[in-house]
Amino acid sequence: MQETAFATNRRSQRMFHRMKLQALGRNHAGKKFREVCETLVVNAHGGLLILRHEVDNDEMLVLVNPETQEELECRIVFTGESGSKGIRVGVEFLTPAPHFWGIDFDAPRQNPEKQDQTH
């Protein structure tokens, strides 16, 4: 999995990080669903996912990390346009969970411009 950090004025560092996880929630029509989805960007406070089900802002989702089986409740804060793979959905954890994604957000990241330039 490729991880790339980028700076913003956000509460925590965002990283491009693709991983599959399970999402449980209610769709636009109120019907319960469970699906395997994929992350695009993550941080200690939430992330950006691709979902096949149409959902509404302010609804709740439960995300399940398949590696740890940890379940975390989050709130939908953004729904984007529908694409061929699904809908981009921004989620915010109810409490910060920096270790949910299996990433150490506090670890120093190496700047690609400052990598060994002796080659």
C-alpha positions in Angstrom: 0.0 0.0 0.0 1.3 3.4 -0.9 1.3 6.1 1.7 2.0 9.8 1.0 1.7 12.5 3.5 0.8 16.1 2.7 0.5 19.2 4.8 -2.7 21.1 5.5 -4.2 23.3 8.2 -6.1 20.3 9.5 -6.3 18.9 13.0 -4.0 16.0 12.0 -1.8 15.0 9.1 -3.6 13.5 6.1 -2.1 10.6 4.1 -3.0 8.9 0.8 -3.6 5.4 2.1 -5.6 2.7 0.3 -7.0 -0.1 2.4 -10.1 -2.2 2.3 -12.4 -2.2 5.3 -16.0 -3.0 6.1 -18.7 -0.3 6.5 -22.0 -0.8 8.2 -24.7 1.8 8.1 -28.0 2.9 6.6 -28.4 4.0 3.0 -30.3 7.0 1.6 -33.6 5.1 1.9 -32.9 4.0 5.5 -32.1 0.4 4.7 -29.2 -1.2 6.6 -26.2 -2.2 4.6 -22.8 -3.8 5.0 -20.2 -3.5 2.3 -16.5 -3.8 1.7 -15.1 -0.4 0.7 -11.8 1.3 0.2 -10.1 4.3 1.7 -8.4 7.0 -0.4 -7.2 9.4 2.3 -7.0 8.9 6.1 -6.0 10.9 9.2 -6.3 10.5 12.9 -9.8 12.0 12.9 -11.4 10.2 9.9 -10.9 9.7 6.2 -12.2 9.7 2.7 -13.8 6.4 1.5 -15.5 5.1 -1.7 -18.9 3.6 -0.9 -21.3 1.9 -3.3 -24.4 2.8 -1.2 -25.9 6.2 -1.3 -25.7 7.8 2.2 -26.6 11.1 3.8 -24.5 13.6 5.6 -24.7 13.4 9.4 -25.6 9.7 9.3 -23.5 7.3 11.3 -21.3 4.5 10.0 -19.4 1.8 11.7 -16.1 1.0 10.1 -14.3 -2.3 10.7 -10.6 -2.7 10.2 -10.2 -6.2 8.7 -6.7 -6.7 10.1 -7.5 -5.9 13.8 -11.3 -6.4 13.8 -11.5 -3.0 15.6 -14.9 -1.3 15.1 -15.2 2.5 15.1 -18.2 4.7 14.9 -18.0 7.7 12.7 -20.2 10.4 11.2 -20.6 11.2 7.5 -19.4 14.8 7.0 -19.2 14.9 3.2 -20.7 13.1 0.2 -19.3 13.7 -3.2 -20.4 12.9 -6.8 -21.1 9.3 -7.8 -18.4 7.8 -10.0 -17.7 4.4 -11.6 -16.4 2.9 -8.4 -19.0 4.6 -6.1 -19.4 7.7 -4.1 -16.6 9.6 -2.2 -17.7 9.8 1.4 -15.8 11.8 4.1 -16.1 10.5 7.6 -15.2 11.9 11.0 -14.5 9.6 14.0 -16.5 10.5 17.1 -13.3 10.5 19.0 -9.8 10.7 17.5 -8.4 7.3 16.6 -4.9 7.7 15.2 -4.1 4.0 15.4 -7.2 2.7 13.6 -5.6 2.8 10.2 -2.4 1.1 11.3 -0.4 4.2 10.7 1.8 6.2 13.1 0.8 9.7 12.3 3.4 11.1 14.7 6.3 9.4 13.0 8.5 11.8 11.0 7.9 11.5 7.3 10.8 11.7 4.9 10.5 14.5 2.3 11.0 13.0 -1.2 13.1 16.0 -2.1 15.5 15.3 0.7 16.0 11.6 0.0 19.5 10.5 -0.7 20.6 12.4 -3.7 23.9 10.7 -4.2 22.6 8.6 -7.1 
